[in-house]
Amino acid sequence: MRTRRTAVAWLFLAPFMVLFLLFTAVPTLSALGFSLTDLRGTDLRHPFAVNFTGVQNYLRLFQDDSFLRDILNTAVFVAVGVPLTMGVGFALALVLDSGIRRLRGAFRTVFFAPVVTNVVAVALIWRYAFNENGTVNRVLGAVGLAGPNWLDDQHLAMPVVIALGVWRNFGTAMVLFLAGLQAVPRDVYEAASLDGAGKRRQLWHITLPMLMPTTLMVSVLLTVFYLQVFDEPYLLTDGGPLGSTESVALYTYHQFGVGELGVSSAASFVMLVLVALVSVVQFRLLRPRS
Amino acid sequence: MTAITALQSTEPATGPADEPSAEPIPVRHRSVSQPLLYGALLLCALLTLLPFVWVLSGSLRGLDEIRSDPGAWLPHHVTFDNFTRLFRTQGFGRFLLNSVVVAVLVVVGNVVAASAAGYALAKLEFAGRRLAFAAVMTAMMVPVTSVFITQFVITVDLGLADTLTGIALPSMALPLSVFVMRQYARSIPDELLEAARIDGAGEFRIFFRIFLPLAGPAVATITIMSFLYSWNNFIWPLVVAQSMSSYTLPVGLAATSQAAAHVTDYGLMLAGAIVVMLPVLLLFLFLQRYFVRGVAGTGMR
């Protein structure tokens, strides 16, 4: 009876498990395998020409100035993108939760719309708007400033790329913070009011501490998003100008594009380890709720 | 105007005990700076919506108009010329069809695979359950950007490179869908299933006749989430689709716009952007709570 029940259960699980093995388990392990070989795109038809090269690819990777630069770029994406996204999301959540009474639903709809919007479409308008003759420079021109060609500038391209990331993700942060705020029991505030605590003190001593789990979860989530950043730099600059916006994911893609499967697998494995480290934290945060 | 109203209404209420502040603060009684808050929110909303406005207005402007005045806000003459050219000359009809086919495959796959797996994980006792759940959690953590190379090699080995099946297959059983279904299934009382079991119903009968009819909300959430995922998925179709005959909308749009980067035929591209954005935005407006539930319930997209 018990074996029969187990067989039935695994039958139910079969579609998921087959695809899991084929497209998650095997690829993860073989990414590690590939990264230890000199596999190239042209070798895919002659797998026996491939040599085991040990940690050679990793050594090459960490001696490659462009990879090191891309790690730094990715760190900038995380270090600037995560706090900005969280800050905007939190401020909006706070206002929507208790600052206003009317139009909450309408504002929430508007602020969440970027999350579901296709990034390829938005990146187009971003490029158009930050063009030399684009709408942004037109606005600057109206107040007498000559705007640059944003995405062709080594120093200005990065902020524009990050801005697209923030625009796309702050709605996610907002919705998660809203859920967190709504879980704070209202009578705590009433009690604090009766005891004479001002609004600012309530924010510092009640709201923020009680939101700690949410804040932690949002920060981990966004860190994983920004660590993997690909769409925004690929679509806006393709990593340029002069590699100033190339992320690790984009490096992987570019190496893959020129047929360097071994090197790009090594880079992707570095990414996997980074994301895994952050995700272990995330797993611990999500577990008590499940 | 808003600022002045805010200032006036701030005046009388500013007592010594009450900290005057424009900051949003979580208290029940209304703060005096309401108009200021609404003003700030409205400004944020406008900034958020600006890209949509630009895409729409740009897509309705003629080619020569965009050339002569690229930074203008609104079209002088509204024209649907860009949309006609898009479908007539640029193959967007094909991309649209491909996106729809892939989305249907992905949605059907997710509903089937996740309903079955989520039910088993939540409601059946069996050897290896913890292992299976660990697989779901692992799959949620592995980033696409670090496995797409080996996924591509496997897809080539399966003979599915440059096919719509190859584009759909890896996302036909998203771990998030399984997770959502498992969480939902746990909320269905065991007694219902146990009663059927005592009546002698088989496991499959219980699943189809008793569980599935109750799982409507979860199925709806999974449908919306996996549709959204499939429709907006970019990096994987970019890697797998190698010819225009298998491009999905986002890949087709990106490829066309990169080829056209120096032609500055932005009107055409923005019309393409509308075609990509519109279905999801319309769905979102009508079925908002499912979208938000997908994100808020799990913390993932």
Chai-1 contact restraints between the chains, C-beta under 6 A:
chainA,res_idxA,chainB,res_idxB,connection_type,confidence,min_distance_angstrom,max_distance_angstrom,comment,restraint_id
A,R5,B,F126,contact,1.0,0.0,6.0,A-B,restraint_1
A,T6,B,F126,contact,1.0,0.0,6.0,A-B,restraint_2
A,T6,B,A127,contact,1.0,0.0,6.0,A-B,restraint_3
A,V8,B,E203,contact,1.0,0.0,6.0,A-B,restraint_4
A,A9,B,A120,contact,1.0,0.0,6.0,A-B,restraint_5
A,A9,B,L124,contact,1.0,0.0,6.0,A-B,restraint_6
A,A9,B,F126,contact,1.0,0.0,6.0,A-B,restraint_7
A,F12,B,A116,contact,1.0,0.0,6.0,A-B,restraint_8
A,F12,B,A120,contact,1.0,0.0,6.0,A-B,restraint_9
A,L13,B,A117,contact,1.0,0.0,6.0,A-B,restraint_10
A,L13,B,A120,contact,1.0,0.0,6.0,A-B,restraint_11
A,L13,B,A132,contact,1.0,0.0,6.0,A-B,restraint_12
A,P15,B,A113,contact,1.0,0.0,6.0,A-B,restraint_13
A,P15,B,A173,contact,1.0,0.0,6.0,A-B,restraint_14
A,F16,B,A113,contact,1.0,0.0,6.0,A-B,restraint_15
A,F16,B,A117,contact,1.0,0.0,6.0,A-B,restraint_16
A,F16,B,A173,contact,1.0,0.0,6.0,A-B,restraint_17
A,F16,B,V178,contact,1.0,0.0,6.0,A-B,restraint_18
A,L19,B,A173,contact,1.0,0.0,6.0,A-B,restraint_19
A,F20,B,A135,contact,1.0,0.0,6.0,A-B,restraint_20
A,F20,B,A139,contact,1.0,0.0,6.0,A-B,restraint_21
A,F23,B,Q151,contact,1.0,0.0,6.0,A-B,restraint_22
A,F23,B,P170,contact,1.0,0.0,6.0,A-B,restraint_23
A,T24,B,A139,contact,1.0,0.0,6.0,A-B,restraint_24
A,T24,B,V142,contact,1.0,0.0,6.0,A-B,restraint_25
A,P27,B,V147,contact,1.0,0.0,6.0,A-B,restraint_26
A,P27,B,T150,contact,1.0,0.0,6.0,A-B,restraint_27
A,P27,B,Q151,contact,1.0,0.0,6.0,A-B,restraint_28
A,T28,B,V142,contact,1.0,0.0,6.0,A-B,restraint_29
A,T28,B,V147,contact,1.0,0.0,6.0,A-B,restraint_30
A,S30,B,T150,contact,1.0,0.0,6.0,A-B,restraint_31
A,A31,B,T150,contact,1.0,0.0,6.0,A-B,restraint_32
A,L94,B,P24,contact,1.0,0.0,6.0,A-B,restraint_33
A,V95,B,P24,contact,1.0,0.0,6.0,A-B,restraint_34
A,V95,B,L37,contact,1.0,0.0,6.0,A-B,restraint_35
A,S98,B,P26,contact,1.0,0.0,6.0,A-B,restraint_36
A,G99,B,P24,contact,1.0,0.0,6.0,A-B,restraint_37
A,G99,B,L37,contact,1.0,0.0,6.0,A-B,restraint_38
A,I100,B,L37,contact,1.0,0.0,6.0,A-B,restraint_39
A,F107,B,L41,contact,1.0,0.0,6.0,A-B,restraint_40
A,V110,B,A45,contact,1.0,0.0,6.0,A-B,restraint_41
A,V110,B,T48,contact,1.0,0.0,6.0,A-B,restraint_42
A,F111,B,T48,contact,1.0,0.0,6.0,A-B,restraint_43
A,V116,B,V280,contact,1.0,0.0,6.0,A-B,restraint_44
A,V116,B,F284,contact,1.0,0.0,6.0,A-B,restraint_45
A,V116,B,F291,contact,1.0,0.0,6.0,A-B,restraint_46
A,T117,B,M277,contact,1.0,0.0,6.0,A-B,restraint_47
A,N118,B,N232,contact,1.0,0.0,6.0,A-B,restraint_48
A,N118,B,P250,contact,1.0,0.0,6.0,A-B,restraint_49
A,N118,B,V276,contact,1.0,0.0,6.0,A-B,restraint_50
A,N118,B,M277,contact,1.0,0.0,6.0,A-B,restraint_51
A,V120,B,P250,contact,1.0,0.0,6.0,A-B,restraint_52
A,V120,B,L253,contact,1.0,0.0,6.0,A-B,restraint_53
A,V120,B,A254,contact,1.0,0.0,6.0,A-B,restraint_54
A,A121,B,A273,contact,1.0,0.0,6.0,A-B,restraint_55
A,A121,B,V276,contact,1.0,0.0,6.0,A-B,restraint_56
A,A121,B,M277,contact,1.0,0.0,6.0,A-B,restraint_57
A,V122,B,P51,contact,1.0,0.0,6.0,A-B,restraint_58
A,L124,B,S257,contact,1.0,0.0,6.0,A-B,restraint_59
A,L124,B,M269,contact,1.0,0.0,6.0,A-B,restraint_60
A,L124,B,A273,contact,1.0,0.0,6.0,A-B,restraint_61
A,I125,B,P51,contact,1.0,0.0,6.0,A-B,restraint_62
A,I125,B,W54,contact,1.0,0.0,6.0,A-B,restraint_63
A,I125,B,V55,contact,1.0,0.0,6.0,A-B,restraint_64
A,Y128,B,Y266,contact,1.0,0.0,6.0,A-B,restraint_65
A,N133,B,P70,contact,1.0,0.0,6.0,A-B,restraint_66
A,N133,B,G71,contact,1.0,0.0,6.0,A-B,restraint_67
A,G134,B,G71,contact,1.0,0.0,6.0,A-B,restraint_68
A,T135,B,G71,contact,1.0,0.0,6.0,A-B,restraint_69
A,R138,B,G71,contact,1.0,0.0,6.0,A-B,restraint_70
A,T172,B,V295,contact,1.0,0.0,6.0,A-B,restraint_71
A,V175,B,V292,contact,1.0,0.0,6.0,A-B,restraint_72
A,V175,B,V295,contact,1.0,0.0,6.0,A-B,restraint_73
A,V175,B,A296,contact,1.0,0.0,6.0,A-B,restraint_74
A,A179,B,A296,contact,1.0,0.0,6.0,A-B,restraint_75
A,G198,B,E19,contact,1.0,0.0,6.0,A-B,restraint_76
A,K199,B,I25,contact,1.0,0.0,6.0,A-B,restraint_77
A,K199,B,V27,contact,1.0,0.0,6.0,A-B,restraint_78
A,R200,B,E19,contact,1.0,0.0,6.0,A-B,restraint_79
A,L203,B,I25,contact,1.0,0.0,6.0,A-B,restraint_80
A,T207,B,P26,contact,1.0,0.0,6.0,A-B,restraint_81
A,M217,B,G299,contact,1.0,0.0,6.0,A-B,restraint_82
A,L221,B,G299,contact,1.0,0.0,6.0,A-B,restraint_83
A,Q228,B,P143,contact,1.0,0.0,6.0,A-B,restraint_84
A,Q228,B,T145,contact,1.0,0.0,6.0,A-B,restraint_85
A,F230,B,T145,contact,1.0,0.0,6.0,A-B,restraint_86
A,F230,B,I235,contact,1.0,0.0,6.0,A-B,restraint_87
A,D231,B,F234,contact,1.0,0.0,6.0,A-B,restraint_88
A,A249,B,T145,contact,1.0,0.0,6.0,A-B,restraint_89
A,F256,B,I149,contact,1.0,0.0,6.0,A-B,restraint_90
A,S264,B,I149,contact,1.0,0.0,6.0,A-B,restraint_91
A,S265,B,I149,contact,1.0,0.0,6.0,A-B,restraint_92
A,S268,B,S146,contact,1.0,0.0,6.0,A-B,restraint_93
A,M271,B,S146,contact,1.0,0.0,6.0,A-B,restraint_94
A,L272,B,S146,contact,1.0,0.0,6.0,A-B,restraint_95
A,V275,B,P143,contact,1.0,0.0,6.0,A-B,restraint_96
A,S279,B,M141,contact,1.0,0.0,6.0,A-B,restraint_97
